[in-house]
Amino acid sequence: MELGIGIGWRPEIAHEVEALAGIDWVEAVAENLCADHLPDSLVRLRERGVTVVPHGVALGLGGADRPDPGRLAALAARAELLGAPLVTEHIAFVRAGGPLTASPGLEAGHLLPVPRTWDALDVLCENVRIAQDSLPVPLALENIAALITWPDEKLTEGQFLAELVERTGVRLLIDVANLHTNHVNLGQDPTKALDELPVEAIAYVHVAGGVEKNGVWHDTHAHPVTAPVLEVLAELRSRVEPPGVLLERDDAFPPARELAGELDAIRATLRKAASPAGSQAPVGSPARTVTVPAAPAPAPPAPAPPVSAPPVVSAPRAPAPSVSEPSVSAQPTPAPSVSASSVSASSVSDAARDRTAVAQTALLSALVAGAPAPAGFDPARLRVQSRSLAAKRADVVAKVAPELPEILGDGYRAAFLAYAGGRPMSGGYRRDALDFAEHVLIAGGPADPVARRELTYWWRDRSGSRPPGRATRLIRAARAALVGR
């Protein structure tokens, strides 16, 4: 399907997006949409014939666990509600721990890279096939930006994506900004990645801005698109004409004229980079041969190496409210045919999932729970990633619960980072906001009695129960001190 030129739809710029000229389609974050009705802006865009694609961020298809049926049903429901031609997600893991490692479940609150190993590839491919069977429309997966790499990787990014497509028939969402980010942060050549990946499988392309600080490129989606990112887009366009190209912006939204200018720059880059008439590879042409190292012969299951369990969150949690998703009535699309190379990987061994689970839990424990850096990782780079995750967590909680920084004022950020340092997120950002408020109240804050009263009322209104009394706070504080020793 030809999508054309699009922009990421966000509530903060809904009016500007509607007013932009030449917009063929938009992409909306699936988890930010209700399952049974659409925002008025998206309704108006659809009435004008503008295609809307749901973009998921929470499936964690690269994780060791099989995809959660509830999350898959929610994504399917949004695809049906939008009448979308496809849905998209990421090649990433977002949570770890739990039953596979007999340790507390951890949430990253961020997209983390999957190790490019045969174990991780087998797990990812099976998870993708499960998702494909559960969704009413085709699935495309996005490459992510990363600050860290896994030790002992067996495949390059292009080879990993090529093998994924070969085994599952999944489409690709190529983010050229992420390729540039990995070039700056990890030394990975975006041109080599484009040479190795099956560009004919591209469903569409993301373009986004970022900023470099102290030699690290931050994929912020809050800055203008830079020339190096447009150069990667030009490299891609010289190889294939992508069905769609989309501008992403998630924060620090500029005036509409600046968004229009960035879209014009994208259009100009595509025109300039287009191959002479008739020479570009048409979408859907046979994939080029990509040399991928042979998978090692299956080894007998090995016992999983020990991993330090993440610290236990000391403050008891009120039960999260129950959310029921509507059933999805549409029949799922048939699973795509896959090549012979997928036959041996059609059933992932429990040992492969166990090894992947242990490795991902160890990494996430180091990033969000203060555990030691796993062997082979750069501790300094992990500290950068850990600080980045904590800062993002504080920013997102401030967005989903804007009353908290209003009540706590300038002290919000320092208080939240102190709270987050020893308390990994395990229930999403809204749960995190409630837990943070409870933590502040248990500690006897805020110092200002008016602010403390406002925070108490806020917490009580949203938690559905009475705030902890003085005796309870003292008991919990003592318990927390004992656990922290």
Stockholm file with secondary structure:
# STOCKHOLM 1.0

chainA/1-485         MELGIGIGWRPEIAHEVEALAGIDWVEAVAENLCADHLPDSLVRLRERGVTVVPHGVALGLGGADRPDPGRLAALAARAELLGAPLVTEHIAFVRAGGPLTASPGLEAGHLLPVPRTWDALDVLCENVRIAQDSLPVPLALENIAALITWPDEKLTEGQFLAELVERTGVRLLIDVANLHTNHVNLGQDPTKALDELPVEAIAYVHVAGGVEKNGVWHDTHAHPVTAPVLEVLAELRSRVEPPGVLLERDDAFPPARELAGELDAIRATLRKAASPAGSQAPVGSPARTVTVPAAPAPAPPAPAPPVSAPPVVSAPRAPAPSVSEPSVSAQPTPAPSVSASSVSASSVSDAARDRTAVAQTALLSALVAGAPAPAGFDPARLRVQSRSLAAKRADVVAKVAPELPEILGDGYRAAFLAYAGGRPMSGGYRRDALDFAEHVLIAGGPADPVARRELTYWWRDRSGSRPPGRATRLIRAARAALVGR
#=GR chainA/1-485 SS CCCEEEEEECGGGHHHHHHCTTCCEEEEEGGGSCSSCCCHHHHHHHHTTCEEEEECCSCCTTSSSCCCHHHHHHHHHHHHHHTCSCEEEESCEEEEEETTTTEEEEEEEEEECCCCSHHHHHHHHHHHHHHHHHCSSCEEEECCCCSCCCTTCCSCHHHHHHHHHHHHCCEEEEEHHHHHHHHHHHCCCHHHHHHHSCGGGEEEEEEECCEEETTEEECCSSSCCCHHHHHHHHHHHHHBCCSEEEEECCSSCCCHHHHHHHHHHHHHHHHHHCCSTTTSBCTTSCCCCCCCCCCCCCCCCCCCCCCCCCCCCCSCCCCCCCCCCCCCCSCCCCCCCCCGGGGGGSSCCHHHHHHHHHHHHHHHHHHHSCCCCCTTSCHHHHHHHHHHHHHHHHHHHHHHCTHHHHHHGGGHHHHHHHHHTTCCBCSCHHHHHHHHHHHHHHTTCCSSHHHHHHHHHHHHHHHSSCCCCHHHHHHHHHHHHHHTC
#=GC SS_cons         CCCEEEEEECGGGHHHHHHCTTCCEEEEEGGGSCSSCCCHHHHHHHHTTCEEEEECCSCCTTSSSCCCHHHHHHHHHHHHHHTCSCEEEESCEEEEEETTTTEEEEEEEEEECCCCSHHHHHHHHHHHHHHHHHCSSCEEEECCCCSCCCTTCCSCHHHHHHHHHHHHCCEEEEEHHHHHHHHHHHCCCHHHHHHHSCGGGEEEEEEECCEEETTEEECCSSSCCCHHHHHHHHHHHHHBCCSEEEEECCSSCCCHHHHHHHHHHHHHHHHHHCCSTTTSBCTTSCCCCCCCCCCCCCCCCCCCCCCCCCCCCCSCCCCCCCCCCCCCCSCCCCCCCCCGGGGGGSSCCHHHHHHHHHHHHHHHHHHHSCCCCCTTSCHHHHHHHHHHHHHHHHHHHHHHCTHHHHHHGGGHHHHHHHHHTTCCBCSCHHHHHHHHHHHHHHTTCCSSHHHHHHHHHHHHHHHSSCCCCHHHHHHHHHHHHHHTC
//
